[in-house]
Amino acid sequence: MELPAGLLDFSAPTLTINVTSADAVDESQPLLSKDITLIFEERYVAVIAGDPLNRDGQQPGDIHLIDEIRLSATQTDMTEIVFFHGAPDVTAVNVGFEGEIVPLSGSLGFGSFESYVSVPAIDDTLFIEHAATRNTIALFEADLAARNW
């Protein structure tokens, strides 16, 4: 995304992010629109989640923004993970390493970020489970050793 360059803290404009359908001719009828103000020399990640058509019974679509994004871990022998819950049809979730009793992230609700969690830079399996029932929803192989930058 193109952003204005050379801005100082006091001159940051409000920017509008518009999300349109793939076949849209222009931005006059966006599916989602959000006004944001970006802070000078800050890094961001934007995630689109939810139902952009706002159908009944679905979480409405939105653009979720997290700041303070790092380009490397704060400790050289660790990896840092940011979690985002973007599944609109799933209630609050826990995320953790398979076989561990205490999750890395607890009761993460839809549309929420869990800020940096430091973990050993090893290969392991991450689980996602329903926070209330502790039933596993998914397992993912996480090659974290290769991500120790």
Residue frames as a rotation matrix with the C-alpha (Angstrom) as fourth column:
MET 1
0.588 0.809 0.000 0.00
0.809 -0.588 0.000 0.00
0.000 0.000 -1.000 0.00
GLU 2
-0.292 -0.667 0.685 1.37
0.593 -0.688 -0.417 3.41
0.750 0.284 0.597 -0.85
LEU 3
0.560 0.396 -0.728 1.64
0.822 -0.375 0.428 5.75
-0.103 -0.839 -0.535 2.11
PRO 4
0.872 -0.254 0.418 2.82
-0.113 -0.936 -0.333 9.35
0.476 0.243 -0.845 2.36
ALA 5
0.267 -0.869 -0.416 6.55
0.880 0.396 -0.262 9.58
0.393 -0.297 0.871 3.11
GLY 6
-0.583 -0.713 0.389 8.49
0.496 -0.692 -0.525 12.07
0.644 -0.114 0.757 5.21
LEU 7
0.389 0.802 0.452 5.75
-0.003 -0.490 0.872 12.81
0.921 -0.341 -0.189 7.71
LEU 8
-0.791 -0.555 0.257 6.44
-0.227 -0.123 -0.966 13.89
0.568 -0.822 -0.029 11.26
ASP 9
-0.781 0.477 -0.404 4.42
0.623 0.543 -0.562 12.88
-0.049 -0.691 -0.721 14.31
PHE 10
-0.470 0.603 -0.644 2.40
0.129 -0.675 -0.726 16.08
-0.873 -0.424 0.240 14.25
SER 11
-0.406 0.287 -0.867 1.61
-0.820 -0.533 0.208 15.93
-0.403 0.796 0.452 10.53
ALA 12
-0.960 0.046 0.276 0.28
0.125 0.953 0.276 12.38
-0.250 0.300 -0.921 10.16
PRO 13
-0.533 0.814 -0.232 -2.90
-0.818 -0.424 0.389 12.50
0.218 0.397 0.891 8.08
THR 14
-0.048 0.613 0.789 -5.89
-0.407 0.709 -0.576 10.24
-0.912 -0.349 0.215 8.46
LEU 15
-0.813 -0.243 -0.529 -5.76
-0.582 0.330 0.743 7.58
-0.006 0.912 -0.410 5.75
THR 16
0.283 0.930 0.235 -8.72
-0.820 0.362 -0.444 5.63
-0.498 -0.067 0.865 4.44
ILE 17
-0.887 -0.441 0.137 -8.27
-0.329 0.811 0.483 1.95
-0.324 0.383 -0.865 3.63
ASN 18
0.197 0.946 -0.257 -10.95
-0.914 0.082 -0.398 0.68
-0.355 0.313 0.881 1.23
VAL 19
-0.776 -0.308 0.550 -11.43
-0.126 0.931 0.344 -3.00
-0.617 0.198 -0.761 0.44
THR 20
-0.010 0.759 -0.650 -13.34
-0.950 -0.211 -0.231 -3.74
-0.313 0.615 0.723 -2.73
SER 21
0.677 0.260 0.689 -14.44
-0.040 0.947 -0.318 -6.88
-0.735 0.188 0.652 -4.52
ALA 22
-0.270 -0.868 0.418 -12.00
0.392 0.297 0.870 -8.33
-0.879 0.399 0.260 -7.04
ASP 23
-0.288 0.213 0.933 -14.16
0.957 0.038 0.287 -7.17
0.026 0.976 -0.215 -9.94
ALA 24
0.493 0.472 -0.731 -14.72
0.559 -0.815 -0.149 -3.60
-0.666 -0.335 -0.666 -8.70
VAL 25
0.504 -0.251 0.827 -14.07
0.727 -0.394 -0.563 -0.89
0.467 0.884 -0.016 -11.27
ASP 26
-0.207 -0.546 0.812 -13.14
-0.138 -0.805 -0.577 1.68
0.969 -0.231 0.092 -8.62
GLU 27
-0.839 -0.200 -0.507 -13.35
0.449 0.274 -0.851 2.34
0.308 -0.941 -0.140 -4.85
SER 28
-0.638 0.608 0.472 -16.72
-0.515 -0.793 0.326 4.10
0.573 -0.035 0.819 -4.91
GLN 29
0.534 0.829 0.164 -18.54
-0.717 0.342 0.607 1.15
0.448 -0.442 0.777 -3.25
PRO 30
-0.544 -0.832 -0.108 -16.06
-0.626 0.488 -0.608 -0.57
0.559 -0.264 -0.786 -0.91
LEU 31
0.196 0.522 -0.830 -17.02
0.258 0.790 0.557 -3.72
0.946 -0.323 0.021 0.98
LEU 32
0.498 -0.155 -0.854 -15.05
0.861 -0.035 0.508 -2.41
-0.108 -0.987 0.116 3.96
SER 33
0.246 -0.448 0.859 -13.66
0.232 -0.834 -0.501 1.01
0.941 0.323 -0.101 4.75
LYS 34
0.623 -0.099 -0.776 -11.62
0.780 0.006 0.626 2.20
-0.057 -0.995 0.080 7.73
ASP 35
0.670 -0.429 0.606 -9.99
-0.199 -0.890 -0.409 5.51
0.715 0.153 -0.682 8.60
ILE 36
0.653 -0.545 -0.526 -6.63
0.757 0.456 0.467 5.14
-0.015 -0.704 0.711 10.35
THR 37
0.812 -0.547 0.205 -3.85
-0.524 -0.837 -0.159 7.42
0.259 0.022 -0.966 11.51
LEU 38
0.670 -0.650 -0.359 -0.39
0.586 0.760 -0.282 5.88
0.456 -0.021 0.890 11.30
ILE 39
0.883 -0.415 -0.221 2.33
-0.047 -0.547 0.836 6.93
-0.468 -0.727 -0.502 13.72
PHE 40
0.623 -0.716 -0.315 5.68
-0.716 -0.360 -0.599 8.06
0.315 0.599 -0.736 12.35
GLU 41
-0.347 -0.905 -0.247 8.31
-0.793 0.424 -0.437 5.26
0.500 0.045 -0.865 12.15
GLU 42
-0.189 0.371 0.909 5.89
-0.664 0.634 -0.397 2.61
-0.724 -0.679 0.126 13.44
ARG 43
-0.886 -0.073 -0.458 5.30
-0.395 0.635 0.664 -0.77
0.243 0.769 -0.591 11.72
TYR 44
-0.154 0.936 0.317 1.84
-0.829 0.052 -0.556 -2.24
-0.537 -0.349 0.768 11.25
VAL 45
-0.992 0.111 0.067 0.09
0.130 0.819 0.560 -5.38
0.008 0.564 -0.826 10.10
ALA 46
-0.356 0.929 -0.100 -3.47
-0.895 -0.370 -0.251 -5.18
-0.270 0.000 0.963 8.82
VAL 47
-0.969 0.157 0.190 -5.75
0.184 0.974 0.129 -8.23
-0.165 0.160 -0.973 8.75
ILE 48
-0.433 0.889 -0.152 -9.18
-0.850 -0.346 0.397 -8.42
0.300 0.300 0.905 7.15
ALA 49
-0.974 0.157 -0.165 -11.55
0.202 0.931 -0.305 -10.79
0.105 -0.330 -0.938 8.94
GLY 50
-0.450 0.887 -0.100 -15.28
-0.028 -0.125 -0.992 -11.37
-0.892 -0.444 0.081 9.21
ASP 51
-0.114 0.553 0.825 -18.06
0.924 0.365 -0.117 -11.23
-0.365 0.749 -0.553 6.66
PRO 52
-0.919 -0.308 -0.247 -17.69
0.213 -0.913 0.349 -8.15
-0.333 0.268 0.904 4.43
LEU 53
-0.637 0.752 0.169 -21.30
0.105 -0.132 0.986 -8.62
0.764 0.645 0.005 3.25
ASN 54
-0.854 0.232 0.465 -22.58
-0.519 -0.348 -0.780 -8.44
-0.020 -0.908 0.418 6.88
ARG 55
-0.288 0.752 -0.593 -24.97
-0.196 0.559 0.805 -11.39
0.937 0.348 -0.014 6.50
ASP 56
0.493 0.585 0.644 -27.23
-0.767 -0.058 0.639 -12.31
0.412 -0.809 0.420 9.44
GLY 57
0.992 -0.028 0.121 -25.55
-0.052 0.790 0.610 -14.42
-0.112 -0.612 0.783 12.08
GLN 58
0.428 -0.894 0.135 -22.03
0.785 0.293 -0.546 -13.63
0.449 0.340 0.827 10.89
GLN 59
0.124 -0.509 -0.852 -19.35
0.648 -0.609 0.458 -11.46
-0.752 -0.608 0.254 12.46
PRO 60
0.961 0.246 -0.125 -19.24
0.079 -0.678 -0.731 -8.22
-0.264 0.693 -0.671 10.45
GLY 61
0.417 -0.839 0.349 -16.19
0.831 0.196 -0.521 -7.66
0.369 0.507 0.779 8.29
ASP 62
0.969 -0.180 -0.171 -13.54
-0.078 -0.874 0.479 -5.29
-0.236 -0.451 -0.861 9.57
ILE 63
0.407 -0.912 0.049 -9.93
0.115 -0.002 -0.993 -4.26
0.906 0.410 0.104 9.06
HIS 64
0.963 -0.123 -0.238 -7.95
0.250 0.086 0.965 -5.08
-0.098 -0.989 0.113 12.19
LEU 65
0.499 -0.803 0.326 -4.66
-0.139 -0.446 -0.884 -3.26
0.855 0.396 -0.334 12.77
ILE 66
0.829 -0.365 -0.424 -1.80
0.524 0.241 0.817 -4.06
-0.196 -0.899 0.391 15.13
ASP 67
0.750 -0.612 0.251 1.15
-0.410 -0.728 -0.549 -1.74
0.518 0.309 -0.798 15.68
GLU 68
0.354 -0.737 0.575 4.57
-0.864 -0.021 0.504 -2.12
-0.359 -0.675 -0.644 17.28
ILE 69
0.999 -0.027 0.029 5.53
0.037 0.886 -0.461 -4.83
-0.013 0.462 0.887 14.78
ARG 70
0.336 -0.939 0.074 9.13
-0.503 -0.113 0.857 -5.98
-0.797 -0.325 -0.510 15.19
LEU 71
0.573 -0.234 -0.785 11.47
-0.753 0.226 -0.618 -7.14
0.322 0.946 -0.047 12.46
SER 72
-0.252 -0.654 -0.714 13.40
-0.116 0.753 -0.648 -9.42
0.961 -0.081 -0.265 14.82
ALA 73
0.588 0.433 -0.683 13.05
0.542 0.416 0.730 -11.07
0.600 -0.800 0.010 18.22
THR 74
0.725 -0.290 0.625 14.27
-0.543 -0.798 0.260 -9.21
0.423 -0.528 -0.736 21.30
GLN 75
0.285 -0.657 0.698 16.28
-0.603 0.443 0.664 -12.27
-0.745 -0.610 -0.270 22.44
THR 76
-0.228 -0.479 -0.848 18.53
-0.973 0.127 0.190 -14.12
0.016 0.868 -0.495 19.98
ASP 77
-0.982 -0.185 -0.026 17.63
-0.184 0.982 -0.035 -17.62
0.032 -0.030 -0.999 21.22
MET 78
-0.420 0.904 0.074 13.87
0.288 0.210 -0.934 -17.02
-0.861 -0.372 -0.348 21.11
THR 79
-0.793 0.363 0.490 11.17
0.454 -0.185 0.872 -16.58
0.407 0.913 -0.018 18.50
GLU 80
-0.765 0.575 -0.291 8.30
-0.096 -0.549 -0.830 -14.13
-0.637 -0.607 0.475 19.02
ILE 81
-0.713 0.620 0.327 4.79
0.650 0.411 0.639 -14.83
0.262 0.668 -0.696 17.81
VAL 82
-0.764 0.637 -0.102 1.77
-0.556 -0.731 -0.396 -12.56
-0.327 -0.245 0.913 17.42
PHE 83
-0.755 0.579 0.307 -1.59
0.613 0.790 0.018 -14.36
-0.232 0.202 -0.952 17.36
PHE 84
-0.733 0.639 -0.234 -4.76
-0.672 -0.734 0.100 -13.13
-0.108 0.230 0.967 15.65
HIS 85
-0.565 0.657 0.499 -8.20
0.369 0.742 -0.559 -14.75
-0.738 -0.132 -0.662 15.92
GLY 86
-0.712 0.225 -0.665 -9.76
-0.616 -0.656 0.437 -14.36
-0.337 0.721 0.606 12.50
ALA 87
-0.873 0.461 -0.161 -12.27
0.305 0.773 0.557 -17.23
0.381 0.437 -0.815 12.33
PRO 88
-0.661 0.615 0.431 -15.69
-0.652 -0.755 0.077 -15.54
0.372 -0.230 0.899 12.63
ASP 89
0.323 0.860 -0.395 -17.55
-0.517 0.510 0.688 -18.79
0.793 -0.018 0.609 13.33
VAL 90
0.019 -0.398 -0.917 -15.40
0.637 0.712 -0.296 -19.81
0.771 -0.579 0.267 16.32
THR 91
0.948 0.308 0.081 -15.80
0.114 -0.567 0.816 -18.48
0.297 -0.764 -0.572 19.85
ALA 92
0.553 -0.772 0.314 -12.80
-0.833 -0.498 0.241 -17.54
-0.029 -0.395 -0.918 22.02
VAL 93
0.807 -0.355 -0.472 -9.76
0.111 0.876 -0.470 -19.77
0.580 0.327 0.746 21.54
ASN 94
0.633 -0.758 0.159 -6.57
-0.316 -0.065 0.946 -20.78
-0.707 -0.649 -0.281 23.32
VAL 95
0.787 -0.505 -0.355 -3.32
-0.265 0.244 -0.933 -21.25
0.558 0.828 0.058 21.39
GLY 96
0.489 -0.658 0.572 -0.35
-0.745 0.026 0.667 -23.23
-0.453 -0.753 -0.477 22.68
PHE 97
-0.450 -0.709 -0.543 2.17
-0.851 0.525 0.020 -25.99
0.270 0.471 -0.840 22.15
GLU 98
0.463 0.609 -0.644 0.79
-0.424 0.790 0.443 -29.52
0.778 0.068 0.625 21.93
GLY 99
0.140 -0.356 -0.924 1.27
0.609 0.767 -0.203 -31.36
0.781 -0.534 0.324 25.22
GLU 100
-0.887 -0.426 0.179 1.53
0.154 -0.638 -0.755 -28.18
0.435 -0.642 0.631 27.32
ILE 101
-0.300 0.796 -0.525 -1.06
0.952 0.211 -0.224 -27.58
-0.067 -0.567 -0.821 30.02
VAL 102
0.118 0.283 -0.952 -0.91
0.348 -0.910 -0.227 -23.78
-0.930 -0.304 -0.206 29.98
PRO 103
0.547 0.133 0.826 -1.66
0.836 -0.049 -0.546 -22.15
-0.032 0.990 -0.138 26.61
LEU 104
-0.618 -0.779 0.100 0.47
0.785 -0.609 0.108 -19.33
-0.023 0.145 0.989 25.17
SER 105
-0.867 0.446 0.224 -2.65
-0.371 -0.876 0.309 -17.30
0.334 0.185 0.924 24.51
GLY 106
-0.796 0.580 -0.171 -5.87
0.574 0.635 -0.517 -17.67
-0.191 -0.510 -0.839 26.48
SER 107
0.074 0.982 -0.176 -9.46
0.764 -0.170 -0.622 -16.79
-0.641 -0.089 -0.763 25.59
LEU 108
-0.847 -0.391 -0.361 -8.54
0.037 -0.719 0.694 -14.85
-0.531 0.574 0.623 22.46
GLY 109
0.115 0.993 0.017 -11.79
0.254 -0.013 -0.967 -13.49
-0.960 0.116 -0.253 21.00
PHE 110
0.253 0.066 0.965 -12.62
0.959 0.112 -0.259 -12.99
-0.125 0.992 -0.035 17.34
GLY 111
0.695 -0.009 0.719 -10.94
0.370 -0.853 -0.368 -9.93
0.617 0.522 -0.589 15.87
SER 112
0.916 -0.360 0.176 -8.35
-0.344 -0.478 0.809 -9.75
-0.207 -0.801 -0.561 18.67
PHE 113
0.328 -0.904 -0.273 -4.58
-0.221 0.208 -0.953 -9.85
0.918 0.373 -0.131 18.62
GLU 114
0.924 -0.307 -0.228 -2.40
0.311 0.257 0.915 -11.37
-0.222 -0.916 0.333 21.32
SER 115
0.727 -0.680 -0.096 0.78
-0.672 -0.675 -0.304 -9.33
0.142 0.285 -0.948 21.36
TYR 116
0.054 -0.837 -0.545 4.22
-0.645 0.387 -0.659 -10.86
0.762 0.387 -0.519 21.29
VAL 117
0.893 0.063 0.445 4.75
-0.371 0.663 0.651 -14.17
-0.254 -0.746 0.615 23.03
SER 118
0.001 -0.965 -0.261 8.38
-0.984 0.046 -0.175 -15.31
0.181 0.257 -0.949 23.31
VAL 119
0.899 0.261 0.350 8.94
-0.309 0.947 0.087 -19.03
-0.309 -0.187 0.933 22.75
PRO 120
-0.010 -0.939 0.345 12.02
-0.114 0.344 0.932 -21.22
-0.993 -0.030 -0.110 22.23
ALA 121
0.140 -0.039 -0.989 13.24
-0.961 -0.245 -0.127 -21.28
-0.237 0.969 -0.072 18.64
ILE 122
-0.759 -0.298 0.579 12.42
-0.234 0.955 0.185 -24.97
-0.608 0.005 -0.794 18.07
ASP 123
-0.641 0.605 -0.472 10.20
-0.429 0.227 0.874 -27.02
0.636 0.763 0.114 15.80
ASP 124
-0.897 0.414 0.155 6.96
0.032 0.411 -0.911 -27.90
-0.441 -0.812 -0.382 17.56
THR 125
-0.546 0.805 0.233 3.21
0.627 0.208 0.751 -28.34
0.556 0.556 -0.618 17.07
LEU 126
-0.936 0.329 0.125 0.84
-0.346 -0.797 -0.495 -25.50
-0.064 -0.506 0.860 17.93
PHE 127
-0.567 0.824 -0.003 -2.75
0.820 0.565 0.086 -26.22
0.072 0.046 -0.996 18.88
ILE 128
-0.764 0.544 0.348 -5.88
-0.517 -0.838 0.174 -24.09
0.386 -0.048 0.921 18.67
GLU 129
-0.699 0.552 -0.455 -8.67
0.659 0.744 -0.109 -25.09
0.278 -0.376 -0.884 21.04
HIS 130
0.260 0.848 0.463 -12.04
0.229 -0.520 0.823 -23.75
0.938 -0.108 -0.329 22.17
ALA 131
-0.582 -0.528 0.619 -11.31
-0.402 -0.474 -0.783 -21.71
0.706 -0.705 0.064 25.30
ALA 132
0.045 0.705 0.708 -14.42
-0.992 -0.051 0.115 -22.93
0.117 -0.708 0.697 27.13
THR 133
0.897 0.438 0.051 -14.38
-0.441 0.896 0.057 -26.65
-0.021 -0.074 0.997 26.29
ARG 134
0.049 -0.982 0.184 -10.62
-0.708 0.096 0.700 -27.12
-0.705 -0.165 -0.690 25.64
ASN 135
0.583 0.183 0.791 -11.55
0.373 0.805 -0.461 -29.23
-0.722 0.564 0.401 22.57
THR 136
-0.492 -0.860 -0.135 -8.87
0.182 -0.253 0.950 -29.06
-0.852 0.443 0.281 19.88
ILE 137
0.636 0.649 -0.417 -9.91
-0.223 -0.363 -0.905 -27.25
-0.739 0.668 -0.086 16.71
ALA 138
0.909 -0.390 -0.144 -6.64
-0.100 0.130 -0.986 -27.54
0.404 0.911 0.080 14.77
LEU 139
0.541 -0.841 -0.001 -2.98
0.312 0.199 0.929 -28.52
-0.781 -0.503 0.371 14.99
PHE 140
0.955 -0.289 -0.065 -0.18
-0.194 -0.443 -0.875 -26.83
0.224 0.849 -0.479 13.03
GLU 141
0.416 -0.903 -0.107 3.44
0.906 0.403 0.127 -27.80
-0.071 -0.149 0.986 12.57
ALA 142
0.994 -0.107 -0.025 5.48
-0.106 -0.994 0.030 -24.73
-0.028 -0.027 -0.999 13.47
ASP 143
0.389 -0.917 0.087 9.04
0.851 0.321 -0.416 -24.59
0.354 0.236 0.905 12.13
LEU 144
0.997 0.075 -0.033 10.13
0.081 -0.884 0.460 -21.94
0.005 -0.461 -0.887 14.61
ALA 145
0.315 -0.949 -0.018 13.84
0.506 0.152 0.849 -22.87
-0.803 -0.277 0.528 14.49
ALA 146
-0.245 -0.385 0.890 14.01
0.969 -0.130 0.210 -21.53
0.035 0.913 0.405 10.94
ARG 147
0.488 0.552 0.677 12.38
0.528 -0.804 0.275 -18.27
0.695 0.223 -0.683 12.07
ASN 148
0.612 -0.347 -0.711 14.96
0.642 -0.307 0.702 -17.25
-0.462 -0.886 0.034 14.67
TRP 149
0.518 -0.376 0.769 16.16
0.562 -0.528 -0.637 -14.06
0.645 0.762 -0.062 12.99
